[in-house]
Amino acid sequence: MEQQPELYGLNQAGDKLIYNFGVYGPNASHHACPSQKANQEYVSESLRWLFTTLPQLSGVQLETGDTGVCQCQLLP
């Protein structure tokens, strides 16, 4: 996302959604905009790769929540 900053989720002020929750150490949590087609395709391709590479997996857990909800103009 640092290479493609236009894919970041944004808060109401238009700032990138980057949080440091303190529970992960010094690493910040970067939130992508779920409305960006490129981000949707990245997730789809990542899951395709995962299940192709590890066919023994019976599932994965993808989480979304109320932390870092994108407020950009692309909202459906």
DRENFIKE-882747 format. One record per residue (C-alpha): residue in three letters; chain; x, y, z. Coordinates in steps of 0.2 Angstrom, whole numbers, plus 5000, padded with zeros to 4 digits. Example, Ala and Ser with C-alpha at 12.3 -4.5 7.8 and 13.67 -1.06 7.14 Angstrom:
<rs>
ala A 5062 4978 5039 .
ser A 5068 4995 5036 .
</rs>
This chain:
<rs>
met A 5000 5000 5000 .
glu A 5015 5012 5003 .
gln A 5019 5009 4984 .
gln A 5000 5013 4979 .
pro A 4994 5025 4992 .
glu A 4977 5027 4982 .
leu A 4972 5010 4989 .
tyr A 4972 5016 5007 .
gly A 4956 5017 5016 .
leu A 4952 5035 5022 .
asn A 4944 5042 5037 .
gln A 4931 5056 5037 .
ala A 4945 5069 5036 .
gly A 4953 5061 5021 .
asp A 4968 5054 5030 .
lys A 4975 5036 5027 .
leu A 4968 5023 5039 .
ile A 4984 5019 5049 .
tyr A 4983 5014 5067 .
asn A 4995 5008 5080 .
phe A 4985 4998 5092 .
gly A 5000 4994 5103 .
val A 4996 4976 5104 .
tyr A 5007 4971 5089 .
gly A 5023 4980 5094 .
pro A 5030 4994 5084 .
asn A 5020 4989 5068 .
ala A 5006 5000 5063 .
ser A 4990 4992 5055 .
his A 4987 4999 5038 .
his A 4969 4998 5031 .
ala A 4964 4996 5013 .
cys A 4949 5003 5005 .
pro A 4937 4988 5002 .
ser A 4928 4998 4988 .
gln A 4944 4998 4977 .
lys A 4943 4985 4964 .
ala A 4962 4982 4965 .
asn A 4960 4978 4983 .
gln A 4946 4966 4980 .
glu A 4956 4957 4966 .
tyr A 4971 4956 4978 .
val A 4961 4947 4991 .
ser A 4953 4936 4978 .
glu A 4969 4931 4970 .
ser A 4977 4929 4988 .
leu A 4964 4917 4993 .
arg A 4965 4907 4976 .
trp A 4984 4906 4979 .
leu A 4981 4900 4997 .
phe A 4969 4886 4993 .
thr A 4979 4880 4977 .
thr A 4995 4880 4987 .
leu A 4987 4872 5002 .
pro A 4973 4861 4996 .
gln A 4971 4853 5013 .
leu A 4964 4869 5021 .
ser A 4946 4868 5024 .
gly A 4943 4886 5026 .
val A 4950 4903 5032 .
gln A 4944 4917 5043 .
leu A 4943 4934 5035 .
glu A 4939 4948 5047 .
thr A 4931 4964 5045 .
gly A 4925 4976 5059 .
asp A 4921 4993 5064 .
thr A 4940 4998 5066 .
gly A 4946 5007 5051 .
val A 4930 5008 5041 .
cys A 4934 5018 5025 .
gln A 4924 5034 5022 .
cys A 4930 5037 5005 .
gln A 4918 5043 4990 .
leu A 4919 5025 4983 .
leu A 4906 5018 4996 .
pro A 4893 5008 4987 .
</rs>
